[in-house]
Amino acid sequence: MTTSFDQFGSTIHQLRKARGLTLQQLSRRTRVSLEYISQIELGKNSPSMETITNLAGALGYSVRLVLEQIGDVDNGATTSVRQTENEQV
């Protein structure tokens, strides 16, 4: 079963590749560890809203556009994500 986080990770991977960035380059731009970004791209980790915002910005996209790519924005409603890395969903 594909989850929103799997789709999000796949979207981030595609956008990163489209920008010609390596995981290491994206990690430097976001100050998010390479390993964590890799886990997100593989759908093994669910990022916080803060991380989603950092990733989208580093890739040159709005958060809304990234979430629309995975179908999580519909008339202003978004799926539940953590606001910070320490908050549980």
Backbone as XML, in Angstrom:
<?xml version="1.0"?>
<chain id="A" units="angstrom">
  <residue number="1" name="MET">
    <atom name="N" x="0.836" y="-1.168" z="0.000"/>
    <atom name="CA" x="0.000" y="0.000" z="0.000"/>
    <atom name="C" x="0.891" y="1.244" z="0.000"/>
  </residue>
  <residue number="2" name="THR">
    <atom name="N" x="0.569" y="2.195" z="-0.855"/>
    <atom name="CA" x="1.315" y="3.435" z="-0.934"/>
    <atom name="C" x="0.686" y="4.464" z="-0.012"/>
  </residue>
  <residue number="3" name="THR">
    <atom name="N" x="1.511" y="5.071" z="0.822"/>
    <atom name="CA" x="1.017" y="6.091" z="1.744"/>
    <atom name="C" x="1.380" y="7.474" z="1.219"/>
  </residue>
  <residue number="4" name="SER">
    <atom name="N" x="0.807" y="8.491" z="1.855"/>
    <atom name="CA" x="1.148" y="9.863" z="1.498"/>
    <atom name="C" x="2.630" y="10.124" z="1.697"/>
  </residue>
  <residue number="5" name="PHE">
    <atom name="N" x="3.220" y="9.499" z="2.722"/>
    <atom name="CA" x="4.638" y="9.709" z="2.976"/>
    <atom name="C" x="5.495" y="9.022" z="1.916"/>
  </residue>
  <residue number="6" name="ASP">
    <atom name="N" x="5.047" y="7.866" z="1.408"/>
    <atom name="CA" x="5.747" y="7.233" z="0.292"/>
    <atom name="C" x="5.706" y="8.156" z="-0.917"/>
  </residue>
  <residue number="7" name="GLN">
    <atom name="N" x="4.521" y="8.698" z="-1.180"/>
    <atom name="CA" x="4.353" y="9.606" z="-2.317"/>
    <atom name="C" x="5.171" y="10.876" z="-2.122"/>
  </residue>
  <residue number="8" name="PHE">
    <atom name="N" x="5.174" y="11.396" z="-0.903"/>
    <atom name="CA" x="5.956" y="12.594" z="-0.620"/>
    <atom name="C" x="7.438" y="12.318" z="-0.882"/>
  </residue>
  <residue number="9" name="GLY">
    <atom name="N" x="7.931" y="11.209" z="-0.372"/>
    <atom name="CA" x="9.338" y="10.867" z="-0.574"/>
    <atom name="C" x="9.687" y="10.720" z="-2.040"/>
  </residue>
  <residue number="10" name="SER">
    <atom name="N" x="8.810" y="10.068" z="-2.777"/>
    <atom name="CA" x="9.025" y="9.903" z="-4.210"/>
    <atom name="C" x="9.026" y="11.253" z="-4.920"/>
  </residue>
  <residue number="11" name="THR">
    <atom name="N" x="8.129" y="12.138" z="-4.502"/>
    <atom name="CA" x="8.066" y="13.476" z="-5.086"/>
    <atom name="C" x="9.342" y="14.254" z="-4.798"/>
  </residue>
  <residue number="12" name="ILE">
    <atom name="N" x="9.808" y="14.214" z="-3.556"/>
    <atom name="CA" x="11.046" y="14.912" z="-3.197"/>
    <atom name="C" x="12.209" y="14.355" z="-4.013"/>
  </residue>
  <residue number="13" name="HIS">
    <atom name="N" x="12.254" y="13.044" z="-4.161"/>
    <atom name="CA" x="13.314" y="12.414" z="-4.957"/>
    <atom name="C" x="13.273" y="12.922" z="-6.398"/>
  </residue>
  <residue number="14" name="GLN">
    <atom name="N" x="12.091" y="12.937" z="-6.999"/>
    <atom name="CA" x="11.948" y="13.394" z="-8.386"/>
    <atom name="C" x="12.322" y="14.861" z="-8.538"/>
  </residue>
  <residue number="15" name="LEU">
    <atom name="N" x="11.885" y="15.694" z="-7.602"/>
    <atom name="CA" x="12.199" y="17.119" z="-7.669"/>
    <atom name="C" x="13.692" y="17.369" z="-7.470"/>
  </residue>
  <residue number="16" name="ARG">
    <atom name="N" x="14.293" y="16.593" z="-6.562"/>
    <atom name="CA" x="15.737" y="16.718" z="-6.329"/>
    <atom name="C" x="16.515" y="16.357" z="-7.585"/>
  </residue>
  <residue number="17" name="LYS">
    <atom name="N" x="16.132" y="15.259" z="-8.214"/>
    <atom name="CA" x="16.798" y="14.823" z="-9.437"/>
    <atom name="C" x="16.586" y="15.836" z="-10.564"/>
  </residue>
  <residue number="18" name="ALA">
    <atom name="N" x="15.375" y="16.395" z="-10.660"/>
    <atom name="CA" x="15.073" y="17.387" z="-11.691"/>
    <atom name="C" x="15.952" y="18.630" z="-11.538"/>
  </residue>
  <residue number="19" name="ARG">
    <atom name="N" x="16.316" y="18.944" z="-10.309"/>
    <atom name="CA" x="17.185" y="20.088" z="-10.038"/>
    <atom name="C" x="18.666" y="19.725" z="-10.166"/>
  </residue>
  <residue number="20" name="GLY">
    <atom name="N" x="18.939" y="18.438" z="-10.399"/>
    <atom name="CA" x="20.324" y="17.991" z="-10.549"/>
    <atom name="C" x="21.111" y="17.991" z="-9.252"/>
  </residue>
  <residue number="21" name="LEU">
    <atom name="N" x="20.400" y="17.804" z="-8.131"/>
    <atom name="CA" x="21.047" y="17.820" z="-6.818"/>
    <atom name="C" x="21.285" y="16.405" z="-6.295"/>
  </residue>
  <residue number="22" name="THR">
    <atom name="N" x="22.395" y="16.240" z="-5.614"/>
    <atom name="CA" x="22.648" y="14.989" z="-4.917"/>
    <atom name="C" x="22.015" y="15.074" z="-3.531"/>
  </residue>
  <residue number="23" name="LEU">
    <atom name="N" x="21.920" y="13.942" z="-2.859"/>
    <atom name="CA" x="21.451" y="13.942" z="-1.476"/>
    <atom name="C" x="22.342" y="14.832" z="-0.616"/>
  </residue>
  <residue number="24" name="GLN">
    <atom name="N" x="23.628" y="14.764" z="-0.841"/>
    <atom name="CA" x="24.572" y="15.560" z="-0.058"/>
    <atom name="C" x="24.339" y="17.057" z="-0.266"/>
  </residue>
  <residue number="25" name="GLN">
    <atom name="N" x="24.101" y="17.475" z="-1.493"/>
    <atom name="CA" x="23.846" y="18.889" z="-1.765"/>
    <atom name="C" x="22.547" y="19.351" z="-1.098"/>
  </residue>
  <residue number="26" name="LEU">
    <atom name="N" x="21.511" y="18.536" z="-1.192"/>
    <atom name="CA" x="20.240" y="18.892" z="-0.559"/>
    <atom name="C" x="20.401" y="18.928" z="0.958"/>
  </residue>
  <residue number="27" name="SER">
    <atom name="N" x="21.173" y="18.009" z="1.487"/>
    <atom name="CA" x="21.437" y="17.981" z="2.920"/>
    <atom name="C" x="22.111" y="19.269" z="3.376"/>
  </residue>
  <residue number="28" name="ARG">
    <atom name="N" x="23.084" y="19.710" z="2.618"/>
    <atom name="CA" x="23.783" y="20.959" z="2.965"/>
    <atom name="C" x="22.834" y="22.158" z="2.913"/>
  </residue>
  <residue number="29" name="ARG">
    <atom name="N" x="21.988" y="22.194" z="1.894"/>
    <atom name="CA" x="21.060" y="23.318" z="1.729"/>
    <atom name="C" x="20.018" y="23.386" z="2.839"/>
  </residue>
  <residue number="30" name="THR">
    <atom name="N" x="19.628" y="22.233" z="3.339"/>
    <atom name="CA" x="18.541" y="22.179" z="4.325"/>
    <atom name="C" x="19.028" y="22.009" z="5.755"/>
  </residue>
  <residue number="31" name="ARG">
    <atom name="N" x="20.285" y="21.608" z="5.913"/>
    <atom name="CA" x="20.823" y="21.262" z="7.233"/>
    <atom name="C" x="20.062" y="20.086" z="7.852"/>
  </residue>
  <residue number="32" name="VAL">
    <atom name="N" x="19.563" y="19.234" z="6.975"/>
    <atom name="CA" x="18.914" y="17.979" z="7.365"/>
    <atom name="C" x="19.881" y="16.875" z="6.955"/>
  </residue>
  <residue number="33" name="SER">
    <atom name="N" x="20.079" y="15.890" z="7.812"/>
    <atom name="CA" x="21.080" y="14.866" z="7.509"/>
    <atom name="C" x="20.749" y="14.119" z="6.213"/>
  </residue>
  <residue number="34" name="LEU">
    <atom name="N" x="21.819" y="13.746" z="5.531"/>
    <atom name="CA" x="21.698" y="12.979" z="4.293"/>
    <atom name="C" x="20.903" y="11.695" z="4.540"/>
  </residue>
  <residue number="35" name="GLU">
    <atom name="N" x="21.189" y="11.036" z="5.650"/>
    <atom name="CA" x="20.517" y="9.778" z="5.970"/>
    <atom name="C" x="19.010" y="9.987" z="6.157"/>
  </residue>
  <residue number="36" name="TYR">
    <atom name="N" x="18.646" y="11.076" z="6.821"/>
    <atom name="CA" x="17.230" y="11.360" z="7.068"/>
    <atom name="C" x="16.502" y="11.672" z="5.753"/>
  </residue>
  <residue number="37" name="ILE">
    <atom name="N" x="17.142" y="12.462" z="4.890"/>
    <atom name="CA" x="16.521" y="12.753" z="3.586"/>
    <atom name="C" x="16.356" y="11.467" z="2.799"/>
  </residue>
  <residue number="38" name="SER">
    <atom name="N" x="17.342" y="10.604" z="2.836"/>
    <atom name="CA" x="17.243" y="9.319" z="2.140"/>
    <atom name="C" x="16.062" y="8.503" z="2.662"/>
  </residue>
  <residue number="39" name="GLN">
    <atom name="N" x="15.898" y="8.471" z="3.990"/>
    <atom name="CA" x="14.772" y="7.737" z="4.580"/>
    <atom name="C" x="13.437" y="8.341" z="4.157"/>
  </residue>
  <residue number="40" name="ILE">
    <atom name="N" x="13.386" y="9.666" z="4.088"/>
    <atom name="CA" x="12.162" y="10.336" z="3.630"/>
    <atom name="C" x="11.867" y="9.940" z="2.192"/>
  </residue>
  <residue number="41" name="GLU">
    <atom name="N" x="12.884" y="10.010" z="1.332"/>
    <atom name="CA" x="12.689" y="9.667" z="-0.084"/>
    <atom name="C" x="12.233" y="8.219" z="-0.259"/>
  </residue>
  <residue number="42" name="LEU">
    <atom name="N" x="12.674" y="7.346" z="0.619"/>
    <atom name="CA" x="12.292" y="5.934" z="0.542"/>
    <atom name="C" x="10.952" y="5.650" z="1.225"/>
  </residue>
  <residue number="43" name="GLY">
    <atom name="N" x="10.355" y="6.681" z="1.832"/>
    <atom name="CA" x="9.080" y="6.504" z="2.521"/>
    <atom name="C" x="9.212" y="5.814" z="3.864"/>
  </residue>
  <residue number="44" name="LYS">
    <atom name="N" x="10.424" y="5.786" z="4.409"/>
    <atom name="CA" x="10.669" y="5.108" z="5.685"/>
    <atom name="C" x="10.558" y="6.030" z="6.882"/>
  </residue>
  <residue number="45" name="ASN">
    <atom name="N" x="10.421" y="7.330" z="6.627"/>
    <atom name="CA" x="10.327" y="8.300" z="7.704"/>
    <atom name="C" x="9.336" y="9.372" z="7.316"/>
  </residue>
  <residue number="46" name="SER">
    <atom name="N" x="8.588" y="9.854" z="8.288"/>
    <atom name="CA" x="7.602" y="10.901" z="8.033"/>
    <atom name="C" x="8.155" y="12.241" z="8.513"/>
  </residue>
  <residue number="47" name="PRO">
    <atom name="N" x="8.372" y="13.168" z="7.595"/>
    <atom name="CA" x="8.971" y="14.441" z="7.966"/>
    <atom name="C" x="7.988" y="15.370" z="8.675"/>
  </residue>
  <residue number="48" name="SER">
    <atom name="N" x="8.530" y="16.255" z="9.484"/>
    <atom name="CA" x="7.718" y="17.291" z="10.120"/>
    <atom name="C" x="7.393" y="18.365" z="9.084"/>
  </residue>
  <residue number="49" name="MET">
    <atom name="N" x="6.472" y="19.237" z="9.424"/>
    <atom name="CA" x="6.148" y="20.350" z="8.544"/>
    <atom name="C" x="7.373" y="21.243" z="8.363"/>
  </residue>
  <residue number="50" name="GLU">
    <atom name="N" x="8.162" y="21.377" z="9.398"/>
    <atom name="CA" x="9.396" y="22.171" z="9.314"/>
    <atom name="C" x="10.346" y="21.584" z="8.270"/>
  </residue>
  <residue number="51" name="THR">
    <atom name="N" x="10.511" y="20.273" z="8.279"/>
    <atom name="CA" x="11.387" y="19.614" z="7.313"/>
    <atom name="C" x="10.806" y="19.708" z="5.913"/>
  </residue>
  <residue number="52" name="ILE">
    <atom name="N" x="9.497" y="19.525" z="5.771"/>
    <atom name="CA" x="8.845" y="19.658" z="4.465"/>
    <atom name="C" x="9.098" y="21.059" z="3.914"/>
  </residue>
  <residue number="53" name="THR">
    <atom name="N" x="8.950" y="22.057" z="4.761"/>
    <atom name="CA" x="9.168" y="23.449" z="4.348"/>
    <atom name="C" x="10.616" y="23.658" z="3.913"/>
  </residue>
  <residue number="54" name="ASN">
    <atom name="N" x="11.559" y="23.130" z="4.687"/>
    <atom name="CA" x="12.981" y="23.256" z="4.341"/>
    <atom name="C" x="13.308" y="22.567" z="3.023"/>
  </residue>
  <residue number="55" name="LEU">
    <atom name="N" x="12.793" y="21.365" z="2.835"/>
    <atom name="CA" x="13.058" y="20.628" z="1.603"/>
    <atom name="C" x="12.470" y="21.350" z="0.398"/>
  </residue>
  <residue number="56" name="ALA">
    <atom name="N" x="11.226" y="21.760" z="0.512"/>
    <atom name="CA" x="10.559" y="22.457" z="-0.601"/>
    <atom name="C" x="11.323" y="23.722" z="-0.962"/>
  </residue>
  <residue number="57" name="GLY">
    <atom name="N" x="11.679" y="24.512" z="0.041"/>
    <atom name="CA" x="12.400" y="25.752" z="-0.204"/>
    <atom name="C" x="13.753" y="25.531" z="-0.848"/>
  </residue>
  <residue number="58" name="ALA">
    <atom name="N" x="14.479" y="24.529" z="-0.378"/>
    <atom name="CA" x="15.801" y="24.227" z="-0.929"/>
    <atom name="C" x="15.713" y="23.759" z="-2.375"/>
  </residue>
  <residue number="59" name="LEU">
    <atom name="N" x="14.572" y="23.183" z="-2.728"/>
    <atom name="CA" x="14.366" y="22.720" z="-4.098"/>
    <atom name="C" x="13.746" y="23.802" z="-4.989"/>
  </residue>
  <residue number="60" name="GLY">
    <atom name="N" x="13.410" y="24.941" z="-4.366"/>
    <atom name="CA" x="12.858" y="26.048" z="-5.138"/>
    <atom name="C" x="11.372" y="25.956" z="-5.401"/>
  </residue>
  <residue number="61" name="TYR">
    <atom name="N" x="10.657" y="25.238" z="-4.550"/>
    <atom name="CA" x="9.213" y="25.067" z="-4.699"/>
    <atom name="C" x="8.506" y="25.517" z="-3.436"/>
  </residue>
  <residue number="62" name="SER">
    <atom name="N" x="7.238" y="25.886" z="-3.583"/>
    <atom name="CA" x="6.431" y="26.190" z="-2.404"/>
    <atom name="C" x="5.987" y="24.880" z="-1.769"/>
  </residue>
  <residue number="63" name="VAL">
    <atom name="N" x="5.698" y="24.934" z="-0.492"/>
    <atom name="CA" x="5.198" y="23.752" z="0.206"/>
    <atom name="C" x="3.894" y="23.298" z="-0.447"/>
  </residue>
  <residue number="64" name="ARG">
    <atom name="N" x="3.024" y="24.238" z="-0.746"/>
    <atom name="CA" x="1.742" y="23.903" z="-1.363"/>
    <atom name="C" x="1.933" y="23.129" z="-2.668"/>
  </residue>
  <residue number="65" name="LEU">
    <atom name="N" x="2.861" y="23.593" z="-3.503"/>
    <atom name="CA" x="3.095" y="22.906" z="-4.773"/>
    <atom name="C" x="3.579" y="21.482" z="-4.540"/>
  </residue>
  <residue number="66" name="VAL">
    <atom name="N" x="4.498" y="21.307" z="-3.598"/>
    <atom name="CA" x="5.013" y="19.960" z="-3.309"/>
    <atom name="C" x="3.879" y="19.063" z="-2.811"/>
  </residue>
  <residue number="67" name="LEU">
    <atom name="N" x="3.056" y="19.573" z="-1.896"/>
    <atom name="CA" x="1.955" y="18.763" z="-1.373"/>
    <atom name="C" x="0.903" y="18.499" z="-2.435"/>
  </residue>
  <residue number="68" name="GLU">
    <atom name="N" x="0.685" y="19.445" z="-3.336"/>
    <atom name="CA" x="-0.259" y="19.224" z="-4.438"/>
    <atom name="C" x="0.217" y="18.097" z="-5.340"/>
  </residue>
  <residue number="69" name="GLN">
    <atom name="N" x="1.533" y="17.972" z="-5.486"/>
    <atom name="CA" x="2.093" y="16.908" z="-6.321"/>
    <atom name="C" x="1.706" y="15.521" z="-5.826"/>
  </residue>
  <residue number="70" name="ILE">
    <atom name="N" x="1.468" y="15.410" z="-4.525"/>
    <atom name="CA" x="1.093" y="14.102" z="-3.985"/>
    <atom name="C" x="-0.392" y="14.027" z="-3.651"/>
  </residue>
  <residue number="71" name="GLY">
    <atom name="N" x="-1.132" y="15.083" z="-3.982"/>
    <atom name="CA" x="-2.563" y="15.059" z="-3.766"/>
    <atom name="C" x="-2.991" y="15.301" z="-2.340"/>
  </residue>
  <residue number="72" name="ASP">
    <atom name="N" x="-2.119" y="15.899" z="-1.519"/>
    <atom name="CA" x="-2.453" y="16.143" z="-0.126"/>
    <atom name="C" x="-3.077" y="17.514" z="0.115"/>
  </residue>
  <residue number="73" name="VAL">
    <atom name="N" x="-3.196" y="18.310" z="-0.912"/>
    <atom name="CA" x="-3.851" y="19.600" z="-0.760"/>
    <atom name="C" x="-5.098" y="19.589" z="-1.624"/>
  </residue>
  <residue number="74" name="ASP">
    <atom name="N" x="-6.207" y="19.784" z="-0.983"/>
    <atom name="CA" x="-7.468" y="19.813" z="-1.693"/>
    <atom name="C" x="-8.343" y="20.877" z="-1.054"/>
  </residue>
  <residue number="75" name="ASN">
    <atom name="N" x="-8.516" y="21.980" z="-1.750"/>
    <atom name="CA" x="-9.313" y="23.093" z="-1.225"/>
    <atom name="C" x="-8.828" y="23.552" z="0.146"/>
  </residue>
  <residue number="76" name="GLY">
    <atom name="N" x="-7.516" y="23.613" z="0.320"/>
    <atom name="CA" x="-6.961" y="24.145" z="1.553"/>
    <atom name="C" x="-6.761" y="23.142" z="2.658"/>
  </residue>
  <residue number="77" name="ALA">
    <atom name="N" x="-7.195" y="21.903" z="2.489"/>
    <atom name="CA" x="-7.030" y="20.884" z="3.530"/>
    <atom name="C" x="-5.749" y="20.104" z="3.264"/>
  </residue>
  <residue number="78" name="THR">
    <atom name="N" x="-4.999" y="19.836" z="4.323"/>
    <atom name="CA" x="-3.788" y="19.032" z="4.191"/>
    <atom name="C" x="-3.863" y="17.863" z="5.158"/>
  </residue>
  <residue number="79" name="THR">
    <atom name="N" x="-3.075" y="16.841" z="4.871"/>
    <atom name="CA" x="-3.019" y="15.705" z="5.780"/>
    <atom name="C" x="-2.285" y="16.109" z="7.041"/>
  </residue>
  <residue number="80" name="SER">
    <atom name="N" x="-2.409" y="15.307" z="8.061"/>
    <atom name="CA" x="-1.778" y="15.588" z="9.345"/>
    <atom name="C" x="-0.286" y="15.322" z="9.265"/>
  </residue>
  <residue number="81" name="VAL">
    <atom name="N" x="0.497" y="16.338" z="9.567"/>
    <atom name="CA" x="1.946" y="16.179" z="9.673"/>
    <atom name="C" x="2.392" y="16.817" z="10.965"/>
  </residue>
  <residue number="82" name="ARG">
    <atom name="N" x="3.539" y="16.386" z="11.449"/>
    <atom name="CA" x="4.090" y="16.964" z="12.667"/>
    <atom name="C" x="4.557" y="18.379" z="12.390"/>
  </residue>
  <residue number="83" name="GLN">
    <atom name="N" x="4.410" y="19.273" z="13.346"/>
    <atom name="CA" x="4.893" y="20.639" z="13.205"/>
    <atom name="C" x="6.392" y="20.723" z="13.456"/>
  </residue>
  <residue number="84" name="THR">
    <atom name="N" x="6.921" y="19.864" z="14.304"/>
    <atom name="CA" x="8.346" y="19.836" z="14.603"/>
    <atom name="C" x="8.807" y="18.391" z="14.604"/>
  </residue>
  <residue number="85" name="GLU">
    <atom name="N" x="10.098" y="18.212" z="14.635"/>
    <atom name="CA" x="10.654" y="16.850" z="14.623"/>
    <atom name="C" x="10.311" y="16.084" z="15.900"/>
  </residue>
  <residue number="86" name="ASN">
    <atom name="N" x="10.011" y="16.764" z="16.996"/>
    <atom name="CA" x="9.758" y="16.105" z="18.266"/>
    <atom name="C" x="8.292" y="15.752" z="18.496"/>
  </residue>
  <residue number="87" name="GLU">
    <atom name="N" x="7.410" y="16.277" z="17.683"/>
    <atom name="CA" x="5.973" y="16.075" z="17.877"/>
    <atom name="C" x="5.530" y="14.764" z="17.214"/>
  </residue>
  <residue number="88" name="GLN">
    <atom name="N" x="4.662" y="14.041" z="17.886"/>
    <atom name="CA" x="4.117" y="12.798" z="17.354"/>
    <atom name="C" x="2.860" y="13.067" z="16.538"/>
  </residue>
  <residue number="89" name="VAL">
    <atom name="N" x="2.638" y="12.285" z="15.489"/>
    <atom name="CA" x="1.419" y="12.403" z="14.684"/>
    <atom name="C" x="0.313" y="11.632" z="15.349"/>
  </residue>
</chain>
